[in-house]
Amino acid sequence: MSRIRSASPADVPAILGMIHDLAVYELEPDAVRTTAAQLHDHLFRDNAQVFAHVVESDDPALSGDARILGFALWFLNYSTWEGTHGLYLEDLYVRPEARGGGHGKALLQALARVAVDRGYARFEWSVLDWNEPSINFYKSVGAGPMDGWHVFRLDGDALASFGAAADAAARA
């Protein structure tokens, strides 16, 4: 048996370990720079902007981090058209040995319940185009891709350069 609950500070090491596992799965094993201290600070500071839920096993044979079978990390976005917030799922991960037990679905349902209870209009996330198991899973719960949309990102040197251009323009 398992239960879904909001993450606690004691869950940070398990969550961070699964973030690293997710990066390996997504073929980016060296991409994670987040530290336990950063994750703790962002999840548990006053007026936190990032949130997490975990699925925890009640199997007495498991202890410590092994009790945490998966996690969902999320934050709020906003729809100008709907005039209300939405929930954006940044990461969903269930340990390989716990997959197939309904834990991912339970995490998604818990977040959908948060969105409904708070009156949010949307629950969104991204998935890699090659990740067929996840795509099929998301479709099985009624989610669908947003046709006609592409995700864009500025990061690294491009972000720094573009931001610096704003500083230069402001000084001109």
C-alpha positions as CSV (number, residue, x, y, z in Angstrom):
1,M,0.0,0.0,0.0
2,S,1.1,3.6,-0.5
3,R,-0.1,7.1,0.1
4,I,0.3,10.5,-1.6
5,R,1.3,13.4,0.5
6,S,3.0,16.8,0.3
7,A,6.7,16.5,0.4
8,S,8.5,17.2,3.7
9,P,12.0,18.4,4.4
10,A,13.1,14.9,5.2
11,D,12.1,13.9,1.6
12,V,14.7,16.2,-0.1
13,P,17.5,13.6,-0.4
14,A,15.1,11.0,-1.9
15,I,13.6,13.6,-4.3
16,L,17.1,14.8,-5.4
17,G,18.2,11.2,-6.0
18,M,15.2,10.6,-8.2
19,I,15.9,13.9,-10.1
20,H,19.3,12.4,-10.9
21,D,17.6,9.1,-11.9
22,L,15.2,11.0,-14.2
23,A,18.1,12.9,-15.8
24,V,19.8,9.6,-16.6
25,Y,16.5,8.2,-18.0
26,E,16.2,11.4,-20.2
27,L,19.8,10.9,-21.5
28,E,21.1,13.9,-19.6
29,P,23.1,12.3,-16.7
30,D,25.3,15.3,-16.1
31,A,22.7,18.0,-16.5
32,V,21.5,18.2,-12.8
33,R,23.2,21.1,-10.9
34,T,20.6,21.3,-8.2
35,T,21.8,20.7,-4.7
36,A,19.9,19.4,-1.7
37,A,20.2,22.8,-0.1
38,Q,18.8,24.6,-3.1
39,L,15.9,22.1,-3.4
40,H,15.1,22.4,0.3
41,D,15.2,26.2,0.1
42,H,12.9,26.4,-2.9
43,L,10.4,23.9,-1.6
44,F,10.2,25.0,2.1
45,R,11.0,28.7,2.2
46,D,8.4,31.2,3.2
47,N,6.2,32.0,0.2
48,A,7.5,29.0,-1.7
49,Q,6.9,29.0,-5.5
50,V,7.8,25.4,-6.1
51,F,5.9,22.4,-4.6
52,A,6.3,18.6,-4.4
53,H,4.2,15.6,-3.7
54,V,5.6,12.2,-3.0
55,V,4.2,8.7,-3.1
56,E,5.3,6.8,0.0
57,S,5.2,3.1,0.6
58,D,3.9,1.8,4.0
59,D,5.8,-1.4,3.5
60,P,7.6,-2.0,6.8
61,A,10.5,-3.7,5.0
62,L,11.4,-0.4,3.4
63,S,13.1,2.4,5.3
64,G,14.6,5.8,4.7
65,D,14.7,7.1,1.1
66,A,13.5,3.7,-0.2
67,R,10.0,4.4,1.3
68,I,9.6,7.2,-1.3
69,L,8.5,5.5,-4.5
70,G,8.1,8.6,-6.7
71,F,7.5,12.3,-6.7
72,A,5.9,15.1,-8.6
73,L,7.4,18.6,-8.6
74,W,5.2,21.5,-9.8
75,F,4.6,25.2,-9.8
76,L,1.9,27.7,-10.8
77,N,1.5,29.3,-14.1
78,Y,-1.1,31.8,-15.2
79,S,-3.6,32.0,-18.0
80,T,-4.5,35.5,-19.2
81,W,-7.4,34.0,-21.2
82,E,-8.8,32.0,-18.3
83,G,-8.0,34.7,-15.7
84,T,-6.7,32.2,-13.2
85,H,-3.7,30.1,-12.4
86,G,-2.8,26.7,-13.8
87,L,-0.6,24.0,-12.4
88,Y,2.6,23.1,-14.3
89,L,4.1,19.7,-13.6
90,E,7.9,20.1,-14.0
91,D,8.8,16.5,-13.1
92,L,7.0,13.2,-12.5
93,Y,9.1,10.2,-11.6
94,V,8.4,6.8,-10.2
95,R,11.2,4.5,-9.3
96,P,11.5,1.6,-11.9
97,E,10.9,-1.1,-9.4
98,A,7.6,0.7,-8.4
99,R,6.3,1.3,-11.9
100,G,3.0,-0.4,-12.9
101,G,1.6,0.0,-9.4
102,G,-0.6,3.0,-10.2
103,H,1.8,5.4,-8.4
104,G,2.3,7.8,-11.3
105,K,-1.5,7.9,-11.9
106,A,-2.1,8.6,-8.2
107,L,0.4,11.5,-8.3
108,L,-1.3,13.0,-11.3
109,Q,-4.7,12.5,-9.7
110,A,-3.5,14.2,-6.5
111,L,-2.3,17.2,-8.5
112,A,-5.5,17.3,-10.6
113,R,-7.4,17.4,-7.3
114,V,-5.2,20.4,-6.1
115,A,-6.0,22.2,-9.4
116,V,-9.7,21.5,-9.1
117,D,-9.9,22.4,-5.4
118,R,-8.1,25.7,-6.0
119,G,-10.1,26.6,-9.1
120,Y,-7.2,26.4,-11.5
121,A,-8.1,26.1,-15.2
122,R,-5.3,24.0,-16.4
123,F,-2.9,21.2,-15.6
124,E,0.0,21.1,-18.0
125,W,3.4,19.4,-18.5
126,S,5.9,18.6,-21.3
127,V,7.1,15.2,-22.4
128,L,10.0,14.3,-24.6
129,D,8.8,13.3,-28.1
130,W,10.7,9.9,-27.9
131,N,9.2,8.9,-24.5
132,E,6.5,6.7,-25.8
133,P,5.7,4.9,-22.5
134,S,5.0,8.3,-20.9
135,I,3.1,9.6,-23.9
136,N,0.9,6.5,-23.9
137,F,0.4,6.8,-20.2
138,Y,-0.6,10.4,-20.3
139,K,-3.1,9.7,-23.2
140,S,-4.6,6.9,-21.1
141,V,-5.6,9.3,-18.4
142,G,-7.2,11.7,-20.9
143,A,-4.4,14.2,-21.5
144,G,-3.5,15.2,-25.0
145,P,-0.7,17.1,-26.8
146,M,-1.2,20.7,-27.6
147,D,-1.1,20.6,-31.4
148,G,0.3,23.7,-33.0
149,W,2.5,24.7,-30.1
150,H,6.3,24.3,-29.7
151,V,8.2,24.8,-26.4
152,F,10.9,27.5,-26.6
153,R,13.6,28.1,-24.1
154,L,16.4,30.7,-23.5
155,D,19.1,29.4,-21.2
156,G,22.9,29.5,-20.7
157,D,24.9,31.9,-22.8
158,A,21.9,32.8,-25.0
159,L,19.9,33.9,-21.9
160,A,22.8,35.9,-20.5
161,S,23.5,37.6,-23.8
162,F,19.8,38.4,-24.4
163,G,19.4,39.8,-20.9
164,A,22.6,41.8,-21.2
165,A,21.1,43.4,-24.3
166,A,18.3,44.7,-22.2
167,D,20.8,46.4,-19.8
168,A,22.6,48.0,-22.8
169,A,19.3,49.2,-24.2
170,A,18.4,50.7,-20.8
171,R,21.7,52.6,-20.6
172,A,21.4,54.0,-24.2
